[in-house]
Amino acid sequence: MYGDEATIRKILTELGDTWAVVGLSSNQRRAAYGVARVLQRYGKRVVPVHPKAETVHGEQGYASLADIPFDVDVVDVFVNSDLAGQVADEAVAKGAKAVWFQLGVLDEAAYARTRAAGLDMVMDRCPAIEIPLLR
């Protein structure tokens, strides 16, 4: 299990409201688009991170985490598992407090590195599923 209930709750309620969503573009058919909308409904600021740097849901996009000119609290990762470890490392370098790998995004080595760097991390879960369950 890569994300116990206490860690999920902490990330969703205590670590801050600025979420960089890596893989978020204006493509409404992609899961990231809908998940970002749910996060916004729950008061999160969603920052799109995608090579196209598109504005999505009213928020300016950036080509990379390093390009974001302000702090981010959580990095939500919607990329293939073979790319996710690099994103996790970039999240550590950016000073994020937590990394969240979406459903189907798995990299055990990245999980271990991220936790060793002191960040909270959840893997193979979806915040849009988890956040409405909080009571």
C-alpha positions as a Markdown table, in Angstrom:
| # | Residue | x | y | z |
|---|---|---|---|---|
| 1 | Met | 0.0 | 0.0 | 0.0 |
| 2 | Tyr | 1.5 | 3.3 | -1.1 |
| 3 | Gly | -0.5 | 5.8 | 0.8 |
| 4 | Asp | -2.2 | 5.0 | 4.1 |
| 5 | Glu | -5.4 | 6.9 | 5.1 |
| 6 | Ala | -3.5 | 9.2 | 7.4 |
| 7 | Thr | -1.1 | 10.3 | 4.7 |
| 8 | Ile | -3.9 | 10.8 | 2.2 |
| 9 | Arg | -5.8 | 12.9 | 4.7 |
| 10 | Lys | -2.7 | 14.9 | 5.5 |
| 11 | Ile | -1.9 | 15.7 | 1.9 |
| 12 | Leu | -5.5 | 16.6 | 1.1 |
| 13 | Thr | -6.2 | 18.7 | 4.2 |
| 14 | Glu | -3.0 | 19.9 | 5.8 |
| 15 | Leu | -0.1 | 20.5 | 3.4 |
| 16 | Gly | -1.5 | 23.4 | 1.4 |
| 17 | Asp | -3.7 | 24.2 | -1.5 |
| 18 | Thr | -1.4 | 24.8 | -4.4 |
| 19 | Trp | -1.3 | 21.6 | -6.6 |
| 20 | Ala | 1.0 | 21.4 | -9.7 |
| 21 | Val | -0.7 | 18.8 | -12.0 |
| 22 | Val | 1.9 | 17.3 | -14.3 |
| 23 | Gly | 0.3 | 16.2 | -17.5 |
| 24 | Leu | -2.6 | 18.6 | -17.3 |
| 25 | Ser | -3.5 | 20.0 | -20.7 |
| 26 | Ser | -6.7 | 21.5 | -22.2 |
| 27 | Asn | -7.7 | 18.0 | -23.6 |
| 28 | Gln | -11.0 | 17.5 | -21.9 |
| 29 | Arg | -10.9 | 13.7 | -22.7 |
| 30 | Arg | -7.9 | 13.2 | -20.4 |
| 31 | Ala | -8.3 | 12.1 | -16.8 |
| 32 | Ala | -6.1 | 15.0 | -15.6 |
| 33 | Tyr | -8.7 | 17.5 | -16.9 |
| 34 | Gly | -11.5 | 16.2 | -14.8 |
| 35 | Val | -9.4 | 15.5 | -11.7 |
| 36 | Ala | -8.1 | 19.1 | -11.8 |
| 37 | Arg | -11.7 | 20.4 | -11.9 |
| 38 | Val | -12.6 | 18.3 | -8.8 |
| 39 | Leu | -9.6 | 19.6 | -7.0 |
| 40 | Gln | -10.6 | 23.2 | -7.8 |
| 41 | Arg | -14.1 | 22.5 | -6.5 |
| 42 | Tyr | -12.5 | 21.5 | -3.2 |
| 43 | Gly | -10.6 | 24.8 | -3.0 |
| 44 | Lys | -7.2 | 23.7 | -4.5 |
| 45 | Arg | -5.3 | 26.0 | -6.8 |
| 46 | Val | -4.4 | 23.8 | -9.8 |
| 47 | Val | -1.3 | 24.7 | -11.7 |
| 48 | Pro | -1.0 | 22.9 | -15.2 |
| 49 | Val | 2.4 | 21.5 | -16.0 |
| 50 | His | 2.6 | 20.3 | -19.6 |
| 51 | Pro | 5.1 | 20.9 | -22.5 |
| 52 | Lys | 2.4 | 23.1 | -24.2 |
| 53 | Ala | 2.1 | 25.3 | -21.1 |
| 54 | Glu | -1.5 | 25.9 | -21.8 |
| 55 | Thr | -3.9 | 27.8 | -19.5 |
| 56 | Val | -6.4 | 25.3 | -18.1 |
| 57 | His | -9.4 | 25.9 | -15.8 |
| 58 | Gly | -8.3 | 29.6 | -15.7 |
| 59 | Glu | -4.8 | 28.9 | -14.4 |
| 60 | Gln | -1.6 | 29.7 | -16.3 |
| 61 | Gly | 0.3 | 26.6 | -17.4 |
| 62 | Tyr | 4.0 | 26.0 | -17.2 |
| 63 | Ala | 6.3 | 23.7 | -19.3 |
| 64 | Ser | 8.0 | 22.2 | -16.2 |
| 65 | Leu | 7.9 | 22.3 | -12.5 |
| 66 | Ala | 11.1 | 24.4 | -12.5 |
| 67 | Asp | 9.3 | 27.1 | -14.6 |
| 68 | Ile | 6.7 | 27.7 | -11.9 |
| 69 | Pro | 7.7 | 31.0 | -10.3 |
| 70 | Phe | 6.1 | 30.3 | -6.9 |
| 71 | Asp | 6.0 | 27.5 | -4.4 |
| 72 | Val | 3.8 | 24.4 | -4.9 |
| 73 | Asp | 2.6 | 22.2 | -2.1 |
| 74 | Val | 1.7 | 19.0 | -3.9 |
| 75 | Val | 2.8 | 17.6 | -7.2 |
| 76 | Asp | 0.1 | 15.4 | -8.8 |
| 77 | Val | 1.6 | 13.2 | -11.5 |
| 78 | Phe | -0.4 | 12.1 | -14.6 |
| 79 | Val | 2.5 | 10.8 | -16.7 |
| 80 | Asn | 3.6 | 7.2 | -17.6 |
| 81 | Ser | 5.3 | 5.3 | -14.9 |
| 82 | Asp | 8.6 | 5.3 | -16.8 |
| 83 | Leu | 8.6 | 9.2 | -16.6 |
| 84 | Ala | 7.2 | 9.5 | -13.1 |
| 85 | Gly | 10.4 | 9.0 | -11.2 |
| 86 | Gln | 12.0 | 12.0 | -12.9 |
| 87 | Val | 8.9 | 14.1 | -12.0 |
| 88 | Ala | 9.2 | 13.0 | -8.4 |
| 89 | Asp | 12.8 | 14.1 | -8.3 |
| 90 | Glu | 11.9 | 17.4 | -9.8 |
| 91 | Ala | 9.2 | 17.8 | -7.1 |
| 92 | Val | 11.8 | 17.3 | -4.4 |
| 93 | Ala | 14.1 | 19.8 | -6.1 |
| 94 | Lys | 11.2 | 22.3 | -6.3 |
| 95 | Gly | 10.6 | 22.0 | -2.6 |
| 96 | Ala | 7.1 | 20.5 | -2.7 |
| 97 | Lys | 5.7 | 18.9 | 0.5 |
| 98 | Ala | 4.1 | 15.9 | -1.2 |
| 99 | Val | 3.9 | 13.9 | -4.4 |
| 100 | Trp | 0.8 | 12.1 | -5.6 |
| 101 | Phe | 1.1 | 9.4 | -8.4 |
| 102 | Gln | -2.2 | 8.8 | -10.0 |
| 103 | Leu | -4.0 | 5.5 | -10.5 |
| 104 | Gly | -1.7 | 3.2 | -12.6 |
| 105 | Val | 1.4 | 5.3 | -12.0 |
| 106 | Leu | 3.9 | 3.1 | -10.2 |
| 107 | Asp | 7.6 | 3.5 | -9.5 |
| 108 | Glu | 8.7 | 1.9 | -6.2 |
| 109 | Ala | 12.2 | 3.4 | -6.4 |
| 110 | Ala | 10.8 | 6.9 | -6.9 |
| 111 | Tyr | 8.5 | 6.3 | -3.9 |
| 112 | Ala | 11.5 | 5.3 | -1.7 |
| 113 | Arg | 13.6 | 8.3 | -2.9 |
| 114 | Thr | 10.8 | 10.8 | -2.4 |
| 115 | Arg | 10.0 | 9.5 | 1.1 |
| 116 | Ala | 13.7 | 9.5 | 2.0 |
| 117 | Ala | 13.8 | 13.2 | 1.0 |
| 118 | Gly | 11.2 | 13.9 | 3.6 |
| 119 | Leu | 8.1 | 14.3 | 1.4 |
| 120 | Asp | 4.8 | 12.6 | 1.9 |
| 121 | Met | 3.8 | 10.4 | -1.0 |
| 122 | Val | 0.8 | 8.5 | -2.3 |
| 123 | Met | 1.0 | 6.2 | -5.3 |
| 124 | Asp | -1.7 | 4.5 | -7.4 |
| 125 | Arg | -4.6 | 6.5 | -6.0 |
| 126 | Cys | -6.7 | 9.4 | -7.2 |
| 127 | Pro | -7.3 | 12.5 | -5.1 |
| 128 | Ala | -10.6 | 13.2 | -6.9 |
| 129 | Ile | -11.8 | 9.8 | -5.6 |
| 130 | Glu | -10.3 | 10.3 | -2.1 |
| 131 | Ile | -11.2 | 14.0 | -1.3 |
| 132 | Pro | -15.0 | 13.5 | -1.3 |
| 133 | Leu | -14.6 | 10.6 | 1.1 |
| 134 | Leu | -13.0 | 12.8 | 3.8 |
| 135 | Arg | -15.3 | 13.5 | 6.7 |
